[in-house]
Amino acid sequence: MCVCVLFLSDEQPAAQIIEAVDLTADPCDDFFQFACGSWNKKHIIPEDKTSYNPFEKLNDELQVILKSKPTPARCCNNSHNLFIC
């Protein structure tokens, strides 16, 4: 049995969180805008969905990868992925 560990992004999780923060917003006035404002500006809600969040984005990316049926050659061409047999 082989296991392919896929890292969907080159970014570290902490960097993704920091990238989502809107530093122009005052957290005391609008905490949601402060915490999520930049993420919301960069990611529009797809027409077939009523909402969109980081978990749904991750799910969409994962579905594309899973449907492509990862093989050792596909999995290991990215230095961030790990293929174990």
Biotite code that builds the C-alpha atoms (Angstrom):
import biotite.structure as struc

atoms = struc.array([
    struc.Atom([0.000, 0.000, 0.000], chain_id="A", res_id=1, res_name="MET", atom_name="CA", element="C"),
    struc.Atom([1.291, 3.423, -0.883], chain_id="A", res_id=2, res_name="CYS", atom_name="CA", element="C"),
    struc.Atom([0.328, 6.686, 0.755], chain_id="A", res_id=3, res_name="VAL", atom_name="CA", element="C"),
    struc.Atom([0.691, 10.053, -0.892], chain_id="A", res_id=4, res_name="CYS", atom_name="CA", element="C"),
    struc.Atom([0.781, 12.977, 1.508], chain_id="A", res_id=5, res_name="VAL", atom_name="CA", element="C"),
    struc.Atom([-0.259, 16.074, -0.402], chain_id="A", res_id=6, res_name="LEU", atom_name="CA", element="C"),
    struc.Atom([0.584, 19.556, 0.735], chain_id="A", res_id=7, res_name="PHE", atom_name="CA", element="C"),
    struc.Atom([-1.834, 21.773, -1.159], chain_id="A", res_id=8, res_name="LEU", atom_name="CA", element="C"),
    struc.Atom([0.037, 24.999, -0.683], chain_id="A", res_id=9, res_name="SER", atom_name="CA", element="C"),
    struc.Atom([3.628, 26.138, -0.456], chain_id="A", res_id=10, res_name="ASP", atom_name="CA", element="C"),
    struc.Atom([2.577, 28.486, 2.333], chain_id="A", res_id=11, res_name="GLU", atom_name="CA", element="C"),
    struc.Atom([2.753, 27.570, 5.985], chain_id="A", res_id=12, res_name="GLN", atom_name="CA", element="C"),
    struc.Atom([-0.568, 27.687, 7.894], chain_id="A", res_id=13, res_name="PRO", atom_name="CA", element="C"),
    struc.Atom([0.562, 30.655, 10.005], chain_id="A", res_id=14, res_name="ALA", atom_name="CA", element="C"),
    struc.Atom([1.409, 32.608, 6.867], chain_id="A", res_id=15, res_name="ALA", atom_name="CA", element="C"),
    struc.Atom([-2.047, 31.872, 5.459], chain_id="A", res_id=16, res_name="GLN", atom_name="CA", element="C"),
    struc.Atom([-3.677, 33.213, 8.619], chain_id="A", res_id=17, res_name="ILE", atom_name="CA", element="C"),
    struc.Atom([-1.565, 36.370, 8.605], chain_id="A", res_id=18, res_name="ILE", atom_name="CA", element="C"),
    struc.Atom([-2.359, 36.860, 4.926], chain_id="A", res_id=19, res_name="GLU", atom_name="CA", element="C"),
    struc.Atom([-6.095, 36.789, 5.727], chain_id="A", res_id=20, res_name="ALA", atom_name="CA", element="C"),
    struc.Atom([-5.838, 39.639, 8.260], chain_id="A", res_id=21, res_name="VAL", atom_name="CA", element="C"),
    struc.Atom([-6.804, 43.145, 7.176], chain_id="A", res_id=22, res_name="ASP", atom_name="CA", element="C"),
    struc.Atom([-4.359, 45.349, 9.049], chain_id="A", res_id=23, res_name="LEU", atom_name="CA", element="C"),
    struc.Atom([-6.157, 48.479, 7.865], chain_id="A", res_id=24, res_name="THR", atom_name="CA", element="C"),
    struc.Atom([-9.224, 47.556, 9.961], chain_id="A", res_id=25, res_name="ALA", atom_name="CA", element="C"),
    struc.Atom([-9.446, 48.400, 13.647], chain_id="A", res_id=26, res_name="ASP", atom_name="CA", element="C"),
    struc.Atom([-10.144, 45.157, 15.550], chain_id="A", res_id=27, res_name="PRO", atom_name="CA", element="C"),
    struc.Atom([-11.990, 47.109, 18.243], chain_id="A", res_id=28, res_name="CYS", atom_name="CA", element="C"),
    struc.Atom([-14.439, 48.526, 15.668], chain_id="A", res_id=29, res_name="ASP", atom_name="CA", element="C"),
    struc.Atom([-14.875, 45.564, 13.304], chain_id="A", res_id=30, res_name="ASP", atom_name="CA", element="C"),
    struc.Atom([-13.132, 42.388, 14.388], chain_id="A", res_id=31, res_name="PHE", atom_name="CA", element="C"),
    struc.Atom([-14.532, 40.310, 11.518], chain_id="A", res_id=32, res_name="PHE", atom_name="CA", element="C"),
    struc.Atom([-13.092, 42.734, 8.952], chain_id="A", res_id=33, res_name="GLN", atom_name="CA", element="C"),
    struc.Atom([-9.773, 42.706, 10.803], chain_id="A", res_id=34, res_name="PHE", atom_name="CA", element="C"),
    struc.Atom([-9.603, 38.888, 11.028], chain_id="A", res_id=35, res_name="ALA", atom_name="CA", element="C"),
    struc.Atom([-10.996, 37.970, 7.593], chain_id="A", res_id=36, res_name="CYS", atom_name="CA", element="C"),
    struc.Atom([-11.009, 41.091, 5.458], chain_id="A", res_id=37, res_name="GLY", atom_name="CA", element="C"),
    struc.Atom([-8.041, 40.309, 3.240], chain_id="A", res_id=38, res_name="SER", atom_name="CA", element="C"),
    struc.Atom([-9.200, 36.721, 2.682], chain_id="A", res_id=39, res_name="TRP", atom_name="CA", element="C"),
    struc.Atom([-12.651, 37.956, 1.673], chain_id="A", res_id=40, res_name="ASN", atom_name="CA", element="C"),
    struc.Atom([-11.131, 40.438, -0.805], chain_id="A", res_id=41, res_name="LYS", atom_name="CA", element="C"),
    struc.Atom([-9.039, 37.721, -2.472], chain_id="A", res_id=42, res_name="LYS", atom_name="CA", element="C"),
    struc.Atom([-11.697, 34.984, -2.630], chain_id="A", res_id=43, res_name="HIS", atom_name="CA", element="C"),
    struc.Atom([-15.059, 35.644, -4.207], chain_id="A", res_id=44, res_name="ILE", atom_name="CA", element="C"),
    struc.Atom([-18.011, 33.355, -3.552], chain_id="A", res_id=45, res_name="ILE", atom_name="CA", element="C"),
    struc.Atom([-18.414, 30.962, -6.518], chain_id="A", res_id=46, res_name="PRO", atom_name="CA", element="C"),
    struc.Atom([-21.723, 31.285, -8.352], chain_id="A", res_id=47, res_name="GLU", atom_name="CA", element="C"),
    struc.Atom([-22.768, 27.754, -7.375], chain_id="A", res_id=48, res_name="ASP", atom_name="CA", element="C"),
    struc.Atom([-22.292, 28.377, -3.630], chain_id="A", res_id=49, res_name="LYS", atom_name="CA", element="C"),
    struc.Atom([-23.967, 30.565, -1.045], chain_id="A", res_id=50, res_name="THR", atom_name="CA", element="C"),
    struc.Atom([-20.806, 30.979, 1.012], chain_id="A", res_id=51, res_name="SER", atom_name="CA", element="C"),
    struc.Atom([-17.078, 30.293, 0.711], chain_id="A", res_id=52, res_name="TYR", atom_name="CA", element="C"),
    struc.Atom([-14.472, 29.841, 3.416], chain_id="A", res_id=53, res_name="ASN", atom_name="CA", element="C"),
    struc.Atom([-10.944, 28.420, 3.769], chain_id="A", res_id=54, res_name="PRO", atom_name="CA", element="C"),
    struc.Atom([-12.298, 24.920, 4.479], chain_id="A", res_id=55, res_name="PHE", atom_name="CA", element="C"),
    struc.Atom([-14.397, 24.926, 1.314], chain_id="A", res_id=56, res_name="GLU", atom_name="CA", element="C"),
    struc.Atom([-11.415, 26.225, -0.672], chain_id="A", res_id=57, res_name="LYS", atom_name="CA", element="C"),
    struc.Atom([-9.258, 23.413, 0.711], chain_id="A", res_id=58, res_name="LEU", atom_name="CA", element="C"),
    struc.Atom([-11.979, 20.880, -0.115], chain_id="A", res_id=59, res_name="ASN", atom_name="CA", element="C"),
    struc.Atom([-12.207, 22.158, -3.701], chain_id="A", res_id=60, res_name="ASP", atom_name="CA", element="C"),
    struc.Atom([-8.424, 21.890, -4.136], chain_id="A", res_id=61, res_name="GLU", atom_name="CA", element="C"),
    struc.Atom([-8.388, 18.405, -2.629], chain_id="A", res_id=62, res_name="LEU", atom_name="CA", element="C"),
    struc.Atom([-11.217, 17.190, -4.889], chain_id="A", res_id=63, res_name="GLN", atom_name="CA", element="C"),
    struc.Atom([-9.226, 18.245, -7.958], chain_id="A", res_id=64, res_name="VAL", atom_name="CA", element="C"),
    struc.Atom([-6.178, 16.338, -6.694], chain_id="A", res_id=65, res_name="ILE", atom_name="CA", element="C"),
    struc.Atom([-8.136, 13.231, -5.748], chain_id="A", res_id=66, res_name="LEU", atom_name="CA", element="C"),
    struc.Atom([-9.893, 13.112, -9.100], chain_id="A", res_id=67, res_name="LYS", atom_name="CA", element="C"),
    struc.Atom([-6.501, 13.217, -10.821], chain_id="A", res_id=68, res_name="SER", atom_name="CA", element="C"),
    struc.Atom([-5.611, 9.919, -9.039], chain_id="A", res_id=69, res_name="LYS", atom_name="CA", element="C"),
    struc.Atom([-2.153, 10.760, -7.651], chain_id="A", res_id=70, res_name="PRO", atom_name="CA", element="C"),
    struc.Atom([0.656, 8.434, -8.654], chain_id="A", res_id=71, res_name="THR", atom_name="CA", element="C"),
    struc.Atom([4.247, 8.425, -7.392], chain_id="A", res_id=72, res_name="PRO", atom_name="CA", element="C"),
    struc.Atom([5.330, 10.417, -10.446], chain_id="A", res_id=73, res_name="ALA", atom_name="CA", element="C"),
    struc.Atom([2.629, 13.069, -9.972], chain_id="A", res_id=74, res_name="ARG", atom_name="CA", element="C"),
    struc.Atom([2.933, 13.180, -6.217], chain_id="A", res_id=75, res_name="CYS", atom_name="CA", element="C"),
    struc.Atom([6.706, 13.415, -6.026], chain_id="A", res_id=76, res_name="CYS", atom_name="CA", element="C"),
    struc.Atom([7.181, 16.087, -8.686], chain_id="A", res_id=77, res_name="ASN", atom_name="CA", element="C"),
    struc.Atom([6.499, 18.645, -5.958], chain_id="A", res_id=78, res_name="ASN", atom_name="CA", element="C"),
    struc.Atom([9.187, 18.762, -3.306], chain_id="A", res_id=79, res_name="SER", atom_name="CA", element="C"),
    struc.Atom([6.519, 19.551, -0.693], chain_id="A", res_id=80, res_name="HIS", atom_name="CA", element="C"),
    struc.Atom([4.678, 16.251, -1.228], chain_id="A", res_id=81, res_name="ASN", atom_name="CA", element="C"),
    struc.Atom([5.652, 12.925, 0.286], chain_id="A", res_id=82, res_name="LEU", atom_name="CA", element="C"),
    struc.Atom([5.020, 9.513, -1.249], chain_id="A", res_id=83, res_name="PHE", atom_name="CA", element="C"),
    struc.Atom([5.508, 6.491, 1.027], chain_id="A", res_id=84, res_name="ILE", atom_name="CA", element="C"),
    struc.Atom([5.303, 2.880, -0.150], chain_id="A", res_id=85, res_name="CYS", atom_name="CA", element="C"),
])
